Amino acid sequence: MESIVTLRKSIDIRLAQLELKAQPKNLYEPISYLLALGGKRFRPLLVLLTAQLRGTFSSQILDPAIAVEVFHNFTLMHDDIMDTAPLRRGQPAVHEKWNQNTAILSGDAMFVKAYQLITKISPGHLPLAMERFNETALQVCEGQQLDMDFEEFLEVSQTDYLEMIRLKTAVLLGFSMELGGLMGGFDRKDQQQLYEVGENLGLGFQLMDDLLDVYGDQQKIGKQVGGDIIANKKTFLMINALDLAGTDVRRQLNVWISIRDVDPKEKVAAVKNIYDRLKIPDLVKIKMNTYFDEAFRLLEIIDCNKEGLKIFNNFARGLIVREG
């Protein structure tokens, strides 16, 4: 069994070794830049840790795991453009450091690179892996479109929001565990249950990210605090606040949502104050923990290697208590 430190090191080394051409410089350099910014490497770690639940780490499963990370970073590069986000992992986003057109095309190249990497899976696993990867990639696009659509809606229900984050975020975590289960030797039923574990973790982590976007430390989360408020995103916090607010407070929220030409810090502070008065963080934590609890419940009923399960649980539970 490999430790989390060893697995993460293997991921970082392989990412640094990706074969990227020197020219055109403005196509490939942004890819290296974004991947070098680091990150938790959560998704490829989920692939490798899940595979370890039935056996030991094999270098043959590394490239398909890396494919998930490259795909994820492609979505970040394009999401930052759509969100006009200035920072990514504490550094200028690609579209800020270069320009929007460069970020679009470099992101496209990353998507192709992800396909190159996932096709290095064992030939016997390739048809199912590609079918599920394609379906997941489309769902992520669907989730991103819904996220953008919601910015223009006057009202978004909790149910609609949770479905959006399931598509945009959670399905890729589900696929990561499903892919690890496929390469680790789990049968199809267990692979599908591992997918559910990952999807529940993904829903919980996205709600955590919603919370950290408002209440996190910018140095820890590596992006602009209050970015969702500034962008008028209908997050789980905002939806709950609108549901619970009385007439006057709801009117105040709608004014802040509609205002465009305002000091961002003033807007964030005002909306955050309303969240505090309505005890929104407590509600989000309750919902978040229901997903985490369900993920660990589902994992407990799958036949796993005890040592591998211990390593996996330590990793996942460590992320649950993070503050940024």
Protein Blocks (a to p, Z undefined) as FASTA:
>chain_A
ZZfklmmmmmmmmmmmpccdfbdfklmmmmmmmmmngpjhlmmmmmmmmmmmnmccdfkl
mmmmmmmmmmmmmmmmmmmmmnopabgghiacfklmmmmklmmmmmmmmmmmmmmmmmmp
cfklmmmmmmmmmmmmmmmmmmmmmmmmmmmpmbdcfklmmmmmmmmmmmmmmmmmmmmm
mmnopafklmmmmmmmmmmmmmmmmmmmmmmmmmmcfklnopaehklmmnopacfklmmm
mmmpcfklmmmmmmmmmpmbdcfklmmmmmmmmmmmnommmmmmmmmmmmmmmmmmmmmm
pccdfklmmmmmmmmmmmmmpgZZ
